[in-house]
Amino acid sequence: MYARRRHAYFAMMGTCIALFVLAWGVVRLWSIPVAVGMCVVAMVIPPVAAMVANRRGPDDRWWDDPSGDSKSDEWWDELDGKRRPRQ
């Protein structure tokens, strides 16, 4: 899942860079409003790409999910204040 999100992130960011380069290298020669519009679209892509790259997948462990390692889970629960330390 991580690789798929990473590929999507790089594809979106590559599209963003391509839009900027094409807007001011090629399209501005014919139409400045279209070039500005392309830049506005490119401006929206990085936050969306960050959301796609950082979303939680169905197999990803969330911060409060048990890991399956009882010793580690007890240690984290003790740090989080969920359980009292063993005595």
Biopython code that builds the backbone (N, CA, C, O; Angstrom):
import numpy as np
from Bio.PDB.StructureBuilder import StructureBuilder

atoms = [
    (1, "MET", "N", (0.820, -1.195, 0.000)),
    (1, "MET", "CA", (0.000, 0.000, 0.000)),
    (1, "MET", "C", (0.862, 1.256, 0.000)),
    (1, "MET", "O", (0.529, 2.246, -0.650)),
    (2, "TYR", "N", (1.963, 1.209, 0.727)),
    (2, "TYR", "CA", (2.820, 2.391, 0.800)),
    (2, "TYR", "C", (3.378, 2.742, -0.579)),
    (2, "TYR", "O", (3.439, 3.916, -0.943)),
    (3, "ALA", "N", (3.778, 1.741, -1.336)),
    (3, "ALA", "CA", (4.355, 1.996, -2.659)),
    (3, "ALA", "C", (3.323, 2.624, -3.586)),
    (3, "ALA", "O", (3.653, 3.514, -4.369)),
    (4, "ARG", "N", (2.089, 2.173, -3.504)),
    (4, "ARG", "CA", (1.045, 2.735, -4.358)),
    (4, "ARG", "C", (0.804, 4.206, -4.028)),
    (4, "ARG", "O", (0.653, 5.033, -4.927)),
    (5, "ARG", "N", (0.770, 4.526, -2.741)),
    (5, "ARG", "CA", (0.582, 5.929, -2.342)),
    (5, "ARG", "C", (1.770, 6.778, -2.774)),
    (5, "ARG", "O", (1.600, 7.916, -3.211)),
    (6, "ARG", "N", (2.971, 6.222, -2.650)),
    (6, "ARG", "CA", (4.169, 6.952, -3.044)),
    (6, "ARG", "C", (4.180, 7.218, -4.547)),
    (6, "ARG", "O", (4.541, 8.310, -4.985)),
    (7, "HIS", "N", (3.787, 6.228, -5.331)),
    (7, "HIS", "CA", (3.729, 6.416, -6.786)),
    (7, "HIS", "C", (2.686, 7.466, -7.153)),
    (7, "HIS", "O", (2.919, 8.298, -8.029)),
    (8, "ALA", "N", (1.545, 7.428, -6.487)),
    (8, "ALA", "CA", (0.505, 8.432, -6.761)),
    (8, "ALA", "C", (0.996, 9.831, -6.402)),
    (8, "ALA", "O", (0.731, 10.791, -7.125)),
    (9, "TYR", "N", (1.712, 9.945, -5.284)),
    (9, "TYR", "CA", (2.247, 11.236, -4.864)),
    (9, "TYR", "C", (3.218, 11.791, -5.915)),
    (9, "TYR", "O", (3.111, 12.951, -6.314)),
    (10, "PHE", "N", (4.157, 10.961, -6.354)),
    (10, "PHE", "CA", (5.144, 11.431, -7.325)),
    (10, "PHE", "C", (4.506, 11.731, -8.679)),
    (10, "PHE", "O", (4.942, 12.649, -9.374)),
    (11, "ALA", "N", (3.491, 10.977, -9.059)),
    (11, "ALA", "CA", (2.787, 11.266, -10.313)),
    (11, "ALA", "C", (2.080, 12.613, -10.223)),
    (11, "ALA", "O", (2.114, 13.398, -11.171)),
    (12, "MET", "N", (1.445, 12.883, -9.098)),
    (12, "MET", "CA", (0.746, 14.163, -8.931)),
    (12, "MET", "C", (1.732, 15.322, -8.903)),
    (12, "MET", "O", (1.481, 16.364, -9.509)),
    (13, "MET", "N", (2.846, 15.154, -8.209)),
    (13, "MET", "CA", (3.829, 16.235, -8.150)),
    (13, "MET", "C", (4.523, 16.432, -9.499)),
    (13, "MET", "O", (4.862, 17.559, -9.859)),
    (14, "GLY", "N", (4.735, 15.360, -10.239)),
    (14, "GLY", "CA", (5.285, 15.488, -11.577)),
    (14, "GLY", "C", (4.334, 16.237, -12.500)),
    (14, "GLY", "O", (4.761, 17.042, -13.327)),
    (15, "THR", "N", (3.037, 15.963, -12.349)),
    (15, "THR", "CA", (2.027, 16.697, -13.113)),
    (15, "THR", "C", (2.040, 18.173, -12.750)),
    (15, "THR", "O", (1.902, 19.034, -13.618)),
    (16, "CYS", "N", (2.204, 18.459, -11.485)),
    (16, "CYS", "CA", (2.253, 19.839, -11.013)),
    (16, "CYS", "C", (3.429, 20.583, -11.652)),
    (16, "CYS", "O", (3.263, 21.688, -12.169)),
    (17, "ILE", "N", (4.593, 19.983, -11.614)),
    (17, "ILE", "CA", (5.776, 20.623, -12.207)),
    (17, "ILE", "C", (5.598, 20.792, -13.714)),
    (17, "ILE", "O", (5.949, 21.830, -14.275)),
    (18, "ALA", "N", (5.050, 19.762, -14.364)),
    (18, "ALA", "CA", (4.828, 19.846, -15.809)),
    (18, "ALA", "C", (3.861, 20.977, -16.152)),
    (18, "ALA", "O", (4.061, 21.688, -17.136)),
    (19, "LEU", "N", (2.826, 21.144, -15.352)),
    (19, "LEU", "CA", (1.875, 22.233, -15.603)),
    (19, "LEU", "C", (2.557, 23.594, -15.498)),
    (19, "LEU", "O", (2.349, 24.459, -16.349)),
    (20, "PHE", "N", (3.371, 23.789, -14.457)),
    (20, "PHE", "CA", (4.084, 25.061, -14.314)),
    (20, "PHE", "C", (5.024, 25.320, -15.499)),
    (20, "PHE", "O", (5.034, 26.409, -16.074)),
    (21, "VAL", "N", (5.803, 24.305, -15.846)),
    (21, "VAL", "CA", (6.771, 24.479, -16.930)),
    (21, "VAL", "C", (6.071, 24.739, -18.258)),
    (21, "VAL", "O", (6.467, 25.632, -19.007)),
    (22, "LEU", "N", (5.032, 23.961, -18.549)),
    (22, "LEU", "CA", (4.304, 24.162, -19.804)),
    (22, "LEU", "C", (3.571, 25.501, -19.824)),
    (22, "LEU", "O", (3.499, 26.161, -20.861)),
    (23, "ALA", "N", (3.029, 25.897, -18.675)),
    (23, "ALA", "CA", (2.275, 27.158, -18.623)),
    (23, "ALA", "C", (3.162, 28.335, -18.990)),
    (23, "ALA", "O", (2.768, 29.168, -19.806)),
    (24, "TRP", "N", (4.342, 28.422, -18.409)),
    (24, "TRP", "CA", (5.178, 29.598, -18.626)),
    (24, "TRP", "C", (6.221, 29.401, -19.706)),
    (24, "TRP", "O", (6.852, 30.370, -20.126)),
    (25, "GLY", "N", (6.422, 28.180, -20.169)),
    (25, "GLY", "CA", (7.369, 27.961, -21.242)),
    (25, "GLY", "C", (6.718, 27.907, -22.613)),
    (25, "GLY", "O", (7.345, 28.260, -23.612)),
    (26, "VAL", "N", (5.458, 27.466, -22.670)),
    (26, "VAL", "CA", (4.820, 27.264, -23.959)),
    (26, "VAL", "C", (3.491, 28.017, -24.063)),
    (26, "VAL", "O", (3.301, 28.823, -24.974)),
    (27, "VAL", "N", (2.584, 27.756, -23.141)),
    (27, "VAL", "CA", (1.210, 28.249, -23.253)),
    (27, "VAL", "C", (1.133, 29.775, -23.162)),
    (27, "VAL", "O", (0.268, 30.381, -23.795)),
    (28, "ARG", "N", (1.997, 30.390, -22.407)),
    (28, "ARG", "CA", (1.936, 31.852, -22.253)),
    (28, "ARG", "C", (2.153, 32.590, -23.571)),
    (28, "ARG", "O", (1.751, 33.745, -23.717)),
    (29, "LEU", "N", (2.788, 31.920, -24.525)),
    (29, "LEU", "CA", (3.006, 32.537, -25.822)),
    (29, "LEU", "C", (1.697, 32.739, -26.580)),
    (29, "LEU", "O", (1.586, 33.650, -27.400)),
    (30, "TRP", "N", (0.709, 31.890, -26.305)),
    (30, "TRP", "CA", (-0.587, 31.991, -26.981)),
    (30, "TRP", "C", (-1.656, 32.627, -26.105)),
    (30, "TRP", "O", (-2.489, 33.387, -26.600)),
    (31, "SER", "N", (-1.642, 32.324, -24.801)),
    (31, "SER", "CA", (-2.707, 32.840, -23.949)),
    (31, "SER", "C", (-2.229, 32.919, -22.493)),
    (31, "SER", "O", (-1.993, 31.898, -21.848)),
    (32, "ILE", "N", (-2.096, 34.116, -22.006)),
    (32, "ILE", "CA", (-1.679, 34.302, -20.611)),
    (32, "ILE", "C", (-2.781, 33.871, -19.637)),
    (32, "ILE", "O", (-2.457, 33.259, -18.620)),
    (33, "PRO", "N", (-4.061, 34.155, -19.891)),
    (33, "PRO", "CA", (-5.084, 33.668, -18.958)),
    (33, "PRO", "C", (-5.101, 32.136, -18.823)),
    (33, "PRO", "O", (-5.326, 31.619, -17.729)),
    (34, "VAL", "N", (-4.871, 31.423, -19.904)),
    (34, "VAL", "CA", (-4.812, 29.957, -19.822)),
    (34, "VAL", "C", (-3.586, 29.525, -19.013)),
    (34, "VAL", "O", (-3.664, 28.574, -18.236)),
    (35, "ALA", "N", (-2.469, 30.207, -19.188)),
    (35, "ALA", "CA", (-1.265, 29.886, -18.425)),
    (35, "ALA", "C", (-1.489, 30.130, -16.932)),
    (35, "ALA", "O", (-1.049, 29.338, -16.099)),
    (36, "VAL", "N", (-2.166, 31.215, -16.601)),
    (36, "VAL", "CA", (-2.481, 31.492, -15.197)),
    (36, "VAL", "C", (-3.424, 30.425, -14.656)),
    (36, "VAL", "O", (-3.265, 29.975, -13.521)),
    (37, "GLY", "N", (-4.401, 30.021, -15.457)),
    (37, "GLY", "CA", (-5.312, 28.954, -15.042)),
    (37, "GLY", "C", (-4.591, 27.645, -14.792)),
    (37, "GLY", "O", (-4.904, 26.930, -13.840)),
    (38, "MET", "N", (-3.628, 27.326, -15.639)),
    (38, "MET", "CA", (-2.837, 26.115, -15.428)),
    (38, "MET", "C", (-2.053, 26.195, -14.121)),
    (38, "MET", "O", (-1.908, 25.198, -13.414)),
    (39, "CYS", "N", (-1.551, 27.385, -13.807)),
    (39, "CYS", "CA", (-0.819, 27.560, -12.546)),
    (39, "CYS", "C", (-1.739, 27.434, -11.338)),
    (39, "CYS", "O", (-1.330, 26.921, -10.297)),
    (40, "VAL", "N", (-2.966, 27.894, -11.467)),
    (40, "VAL", "CA", (-3.930, 27.755, -10.371)),
    (40, "VAL", "C", (-4.235, 26.281, -10.130)),
    (40, "VAL", "O", (-4.312, 25.834, -8.986)),
    (41, "VAL", "N", (-4.407, 25.530, -11.216)),
    (41, "VAL", "CA", (-4.627, 24.084, -11.072)),
    (41, "VAL", "C", (-3.404, 23.438, -10.443)),
    (41, "VAL", "O", (-3.540, 22.588, -9.563)),
    (42, "ALA", "N", (-2.213, 23.826, -10.878)),
    (42, "ALA", "CA", (-0.977, 23.267, -10.324)),
    (42, "ALA", "C", (-0.812, 23.633, -8.855)),
    (42, "ALA", "O", (-0.201, 22.883, -8.093)),
    (43, "MET", "N", (-1.352, 24.778, -8.453)),
    (43, "MET", "CA", (-1.256, 25.209, -7.066)),
    (43, "MET", "C", (-2.101, 24.326, -6.139)),
    (43, "MET", "O", (-1.779, 24.181, -4.960)),
    (44, "VAL", "N", (-3.160, 23.749, -6.659)),
    (44, "VAL", "CA", (-4.054, 22.913, -5.849)),
    (44, "VAL", "C", (-3.508, 21.499, -5.681)),
    (44, "VAL", "O", (-3.853, 20.816, -4.716)),
    (45, "ILE", "N", (-2.679, 21.059, -6.588)),
    (45, "ILE", "CA", (-2.212, 19.672, -6.587)),
    (45, "ILE", "C", (-1.348, 19.300, -5.373)),
    (45, "ILE", "O", (-1.580, 18.227, -4.817)),
    (46, "PRO", "N", (-0.368, 20.101, -4.917)),
    (46, "PRO", "CA", (0.477, 19.655, -3.796)),
    (46, "PRO", "C", (-0.276, 19.335, -2.500)),
    (46, "PRO", "O", (0.041, 18.321, -1.879)),
    (47, "PRO", "N", (-1.254, 20.134, -2.053)),
    (47, "PRO", "CA", (-1.960, 19.709, -0.844)),
    (47, "PRO", "C", (-2.742, 18.410, -1.034)),
    (47, "PRO", "O", (-2.809, 17.585, -0.123)),
    (48, "VAL", "N", (-3.325, 18.231, -2.202)),
    (48, "VAL", "CA", (-4.050, 16.986, -2.479)),
    (48, "VAL", "C", (-3.076, 15.815, -2.517)),
    (48, "VAL", "O", (-3.387, 14.734, -2.015)),
    (49, "ALA", "N", (-1.907, 16.018, -3.105)),
    (49, "ALA", "CA", (-0.898, 14.958, -3.150)),
    (49, "ALA", "C", (-0.431, 14.585, -1.744)),
    (49, "ALA", "O", (-0.204, 13.410, -1.457)),
    (50, "ALA", "N", (-0.288, 15.568, -0.877)),
    (50, "ALA", "CA", (0.106, 15.277, 0.508)),
    (50, "ALA", "C", (-0.972, 14.475, 1.226)),
    (50, "ALA", "O", (-0.663, 13.568, 1.998)),
    (51, "MET", "N", (-2.232, 14.805, 0.975)),
    (51, "MET", "CA", (-3.322, 14.038, 1.596)),
    (51, "MET", "C", (-3.339, 12.601, 1.084)),
    (51, "MET", "O", (-3.550, 11.668, 1.860)),
    (52, "VAL", "N", (-3.122, 12.419, -0.204)),
    (52, "VAL", "CA", (-3.097, 11.074, -0.778)),
    (52, "VAL", "C", (-1.930, 10.278, -0.203)),
    (52, "VAL", "O", (-2.091, 9.106, 0.137)),
    (53, "ALA", "N", (-0.770, 10.893, -0.093)),
    (53, "ALA", "CA", (0.419, 10.186, 0.390)),
    (53, "ALA", "C", (0.334, 9.849, 1.872)),
    (53, "ALA", "O", (0.932, 8.866, 2.309)),
    (54, "ASN", "N", (-0.389, 10.633, 2.649)),
    (54, "ASN", "CA", (-0.409, 10.433, 4.097)),
    (54, "ASN", "C", (-1.674, 9.782, 4.626)),
    (54, "ASN", "O", (-1.827, 9.622, 5.837)),
    (55, "ARG", "N", (-2.584, 9.403, 3.736)),
    (55, "ARG", "CA", (-3.809, 8.784, 4.244)),
    (55, "ARG", "C", (-3.510, 7.396, 4.775)),
    (55, "ARG", "O", (-2.528, 6.764, 4.386)),
    (56, "ARG", "N", (-4.355, 6.942, 5.651)),
    (56, "ARG", "CA", (-4.174, 5.635, 6.271)),
    (56, "ARG", "C", (-4.803, 4.575, 5.390)),
    (56, "ARG", "O", (-5.971, 4.682, 5.017)),
    (57, "GLY", "N", (-4.041, 3.566, 5.062)),
    (57, "GLY", "CA", (-4.551, 2.459, 4.274)),
    (57, "GLY", "C", (-5.245, 1.438, 5.163)),
    (57, "GLY", "O", (-5.107, 1.497, 6.384)),
    (58, "PRO", "N", (-5.989, 0.504, 4.579)),
    (58, "PRO", "CA", (-6.713, -0.485, 5.383)),
    (58, "PRO", "C", (-5.789, -1.406, 6.178)),
    (58, "PRO", "O", (-6.197, -1.939, 7.210)),
    (59, "ASP", "N", (-4.557, -1.603, 5.717)),
    (59, "ASP", "CA", (-3.621, -2.483, 6.419)),
    (59, "ASP", "C", (-2.635, -1.734, 7.302)),
    (59, "ASP", "O", (-1.810, -2.360, 7.967)),
    (60, "ASP", "N", (-2.703, -0.410, 7.321)),
    (60, "ASP", "CA", (-1.763, 0.379, 8.108)),
    (60, "ASP", "C", (-2.172, 0.390, 9.578)),
    (60, "ASP", "O", (-3.355, 0.446, 9.914)),
    (61, "ARG", "N", (-1.162, 0.335, 10.441)),
    (61, "ARG", "CA", (-1.411, 0.384, 11.880)),
    (61, "ARG", "C", (-1.613, 1.830, 12.297)),
    (61, "ARG", "O", (-0.813, 2.695, 11.941)),
    (62, "TRP", "N", (-2.651, 2.098, 13.032)),
    (62, "TRP", "CA", (-2.917, 3.423, 13.543)),
    (62, "TRP", "C", (-2.229, 3.564, 14.877)),
    (62, "TRP", "O", (-1.808, 2.561, 15.453)),
    (63, "TRP", "N", (-2.100, 4.764, 15.389)),
    (63, "TRP", "CA", (-1.291, 5.000, 16.581)),
    (63, "TRP", "C", (-1.815, 4.283, 17.810)),
    (63, "TRP", "O", (-1.025, 3.952, 18.695)),
    (64, "ASP", "N", (-3.113, 4.029, 17.906)),
    (64, "ASP", "CA", (-3.645, 3.390, 19.117)),
    (64, "ASP", "C", (-4.077, 1.948, 18.874)),
    (64, "ASP", "O", (-4.649, 1.335, 19.775)),
    (65, "ASP", "N", (-3.830, 1.389, 17.706)),
    (65, "ASP", "CA", (-4.151, -0.007, 17.451)),
    (65, "ASP", "C", (-3.112, -0.897, 18.110)),
    (65, "ASP", "O", (-1.928, -0.558, 18.134)),
    (66, "PRO", "N", (-3.541, -2.022, 18.639)),
    (66, "PRO", "CA", (-2.555, -2.946, 19.201)),
    (66, "PRO", "C", (-1.663, -3.522, 18.097)),
    (66, "PRO", "O", (-2.123, -3.775, 16.983)),
    (67, "SER", "N", (-0.398, -3.720, 18.419)),
    (67, "SER", "CA", (0.556, -4.197, 17.423)),
    (67, "SER", "C", (0.597, -5.718, 17.347)),
    (67, "SER", "O", (1.069, -6.276, 16.356)),
    (68, "GLY", "N", (0.112, -6.385, 18.371)),
    (68, "GLY", "CA", (0.200, -7.835, 18.425)),
    (68, "GLY", "C", (1.309, -8.305, 19.344)),
    (68, "GLY", "O", (1.314, -9.462, 19.763)),
    (69, "ASP", "N", (2.241, -7.436, 19.662)),
    (69, "ASP", "CA", (3.318, -7.756, 20.587)),
    (69, "ASP", "C", (2.859, -7.322, 21.973)),
    (69, "ASP", "O", (2.783, -6.128, 22.259)),
    (70, "SER", "N", (2.555, -8.288, 22.830)),
    (70, "SER", "CA", (1.952, -7.963, 24.132)),
    (70, "SER", "C", (2.876, -7.107, 24.992)),
    (70, "SER", "O", (2.402, -6.202, 25.680)),
    (71, "LYS", "N", (4.157, -7.364, 24.971)),
    (71, "LYS", "CA", (5.102, -6.583, 25.770)),
    (71, "LYS", "C", (5.125, -5.127, 25.304)),
    (71, "LYS", "O", (5.085, -4.205, 26.119)),
    (72, "SER", "N", (5.188, -4.932, 23.987)),
    (72, "SER", "CA", (5.193, -3.576, 23.432)),
    (72, "SER", "C", (3.874, -2.862, 23.713)),
    (72, "SER", "O", (3.867, -1.685, 24.073)),
    (73, "ASP", "N", (2.754, -3.577, 23.549)),
    (73, "ASP", "CA", (1.450, -2.962, 23.803)),
    (73, "ASP", "C", (1.298, -2.548, 25.262)),
    (73, "ASP", "O", (0.755, -1.482, 25.551)),
    (74, "GLU", "N", (1.778, -3.390, 26.190)),
    (74, "GLU", "CA", (1.724, -3.033, 27.615)),
    (74, "GLU", "C", (2.565, -1.795, 27.887)),
    (74, "GLU", "O", (2.153, -0.913, 28.641)),
    (75, "TRP", "N", (3.733, -1.727, 27.279)),
    (75, "TRP", "CA", (4.630, -0.594, 27.484)),
    (75, "TRP", "C", (3.985, 0.694, 26.990)),
    (75, "TRP", "O", (4.013, 1.708, 27.686)),
    (76, "TRP", "N", (3.396, 0.661, 25.779)),
    (76, "TRP", "CA", (2.753, 1.859, 25.232)),
    (76, "TRP", "C", (1.516, 2.238, 26.032)),
    (76, "TRP", "O", (1.263, 3.423, 26.253)),
    (77, "ASP", "N", (0.744, 1.250, 26.469)),
    (77, "ASP", "CA", (-0.436, 1.558, 27.284)),
    (77, "ASP", "C", (-0.029, 2.223, 28.597)),
    (77, "ASP", "O", (-0.708, 3.131, 29.077)),
    (78, "GLU", "N", (1.075, 1.768, 29.171)),
    (78, "GLU", "CA", (1.564, 2.380, 30.402)),
    (78, "GLU", "C", (1.977, 3.832, 30.153)),
    (78, "GLU", "O", (1.684, 4.705, 30.969)),
    (79, "LEU", "N", (2.656, 4.095, 29.031)),
    (79, "LEU", "CA", (3.061, 5.466, 28.703)),
    (79, "LEU", "C", (1.854, 6.361, 28.436)),
    (79, "LEU", "O", (1.858, 7.539, 28.794)),
    (80, "ASP", "N", (0.825, 5.801, 27.808)),
    (80, "ASP", "CA", (-0.378, 6.576, 27.497)),
    (80, "ASP", "C", (-1.290, 6.762, 28.694)),
    (80, "ASP", "O", (-2.253, 7.527, 28.630)),
    (81, "GLY", "N", (-0.996, 6.065, 29.791)),
    (81, "GLY", "CA", (-1.816, 6.194, 30.990)),
    (81, "GLY", "C", (-3.082, 5.350, 30.946)),
    (81, "GLY", "O", (-4.003, 5.594, 31.725)),
    (82, "LYS", "N", (-3.151, 4.377, 30.069)),
    (82, "LYS", "CA", (-4.326, 3.531, 29.977)),
    (82, "LYS", "C", (-4.341, 2.479, 31.075)),
    (82, "LYS", "O", (-5.404, 2.062, 31.533)),
    (83, "ARG", "N", (-3.169, 2.057, 31.489)),
    (83, "ARG", "CA", (-3.066, 1.030, 32.541)),
    (83, "ARG", "C", (-2.055, 1.498, 33.572)),
    (83, "ARG", "O", (-1.154, 2.292, 33.301)),
    (84, "ARG", "N", (-2.246, 0.979, 34.729)),
    (84, "ARG", "CA", (-1.266, 1.283, 35.777)),
    (84, "ARG", "C", (-0.050, 0.379, 35.587)),
    (84, "ARG", "O", (-0.189, -0.745, 35.106)),
    (85, "PRO", "N", (1.126, 0.852, 35.955)),
    (85, "PRO", "CA", (2.316, 0.014, 35.821)),
    (85, "PRO", "C", (2.222, -1.221, 36.705)),
    (85, "PRO", "O", (1.646, -1.184, 37.792)),
    (86, "ARG", "N", (2.800, -2.318, 36.215)),
    (86, "ARG", "CA", (2.804, -3.551, 37.019)),
    (86, "ARG", "C", (3.726, -3.376, 38.215)),
    (86, "ARG", "O", (4.763, -2.716, 38.140)),
    (87, "GLN", "N", (3.315, -3.987, 39.320)),
    (87, "GLN", "CA", (4.128, -3.848, 40.538)),
    (87, "GLN", "C", (4.587, -5.172, 41.052)),
    (87, "GLN", "O", (5.279, -5.234, 42.068)),
]
sb = StructureBuilder()
sb.init_structure("model")
sb.init_model(0)
sb.init_chain("A")
sb.init_seg("    ")
for serial, (resi, resn, name, xyz) in enumerate(atoms, 1):
    if name == "N":
        sb.init_residue(resn, " ", resi, " ")
    sb.init_atom(name, np.array(xyz, "f"), 0.0, 1.0, " ", f" {name:<3s}", serial, name[0])
structure = sb.get_structure()
